[in-house]
């Protein structure tokens, strides 16, 4: 159970993040991890801050800890996006596959998987992933994103 004091610190950190004061939020998040090492969402927030600050390697580590504590499709997808920034295609593929395994209708997971497979030279796999992403986006009534997925197939 998370203490009331920790909850207040977490809310303060989130407030700082919302107003773009990520440098001020980072030490609060680190303090919370010391106090509440089993709180996965704190690791997710610190990973997001670190990603924004350009510290991809540490963001990956924080996402890994969050996944160990509470594996969620969104966290795998977030880590896949950091892997993508770091040009680590195999990490992108592994995490986006895990994201869609946990949540098959996660359009962004299929889309990122399509991009990574395309970068790896797997045109057939990329096309299949983009098509699935487009289907998921259409299910969510997001026609613009579905079209972007279809357009991504063209160069493959």
Secondary structure in CASP SS format (residue, H / E / C, confidence):
PFRMAT SS
TARGET T0000
AUTHOR 0000-0000-0000
METHOD secondary structure of the structure
MODEL  1
X C 1.00
X C 1.00
X C 1.00
X H 1.00
X H 1.00
X H 1.00
X H 1.00
X H 1.00
X H 1.00
X H 1.00
X H 1.00
X H 1.00
X H 1.00
X H 1.00
X H 1.00
X H 1.00
X H 1.00
X H 1.00
X C 1.00
X C 1.00
X C 1.00
X H 1.00
X H 1.00
X H 1.00
X H 1.00
X H 1.00
X H 1.00
X H 1.00
X H 1.00
X H 1.00
X H 1.00
X H 1.00
X H 1.00
X H 1.00
X H 1.00
X C 1.00
X C 1.00
X C 1.00
X C 1.00
X H 1.00
X H 1.00
X H 1.00
X H 1.00
X H 1.00
X H 1.00
X H 1.00
X H 1.00
X H 1.00
X H 1.00
X H 1.00
X H 1.00
X H 1.00
X C 1.00
X C 1.00
X C 1.00
X H 1.00
X H 1.00
X H 1.00
X H 1.00
X H 1.00
X H 1.00
X H 1.00
X H 1.00
X H 1.00
X H 1.00
X H 1.00
X H 1.00
X H 1.00
X H 1.00
X C 1.00
X C 1.00
X C 1.00
X H 1.00
X H 1.00
X H 1.00
X H 1.00
X H 1.00
X H 1.00
X H 1.00
X H 1.00
X H 1.00
X H 1.00
X H 1.00
X H 1.00
X H 1.00
X C 1.00
X C 1.00
X C 1.00
X H 1.00
X H 1.00
X H 1.00
X H 1.00
X H 1.00
X H 1.00
X H 1.00
X H 1.00
X H 1.00
X H 1.00
X H 1.00
X H 1.00
X H 1.00
X H 1.00
X C 1.00
X C 1.00
X C 1.00
X C 1.00
X H 1.00
X H 1.00
X H 1.00
X H 1.00
X H 1.00
X H 1.00
X H 1.00
X H 1.00
X H 1.00
X H 1.00
X H 1.00
X H 1.00
X H 1.00
X H 1.00
X C 1.00
X C 1.00
X H 1.00
X H 1.00
X H 1.00
X H 1.00
X H 1.00
X H 1.00
X H 1.00
X H 1.00
X H 1.00
X H 1.00
X H 1.00
X H 1.00
X H 1.00
X H 1.00
X H 1.00
X H 1.00
X H 1.00
X C 1.00
X C 1.00
X C 1.00
X H 1.00
X H 1.00
X H 1.00
X H 1.00
X H 1.00
X H 1.00
X H 1.00
X H 1.00
X H 1.00
X H 1.00
X H 1.00
X H 1.00
X C 1.00
X C 1.00
END
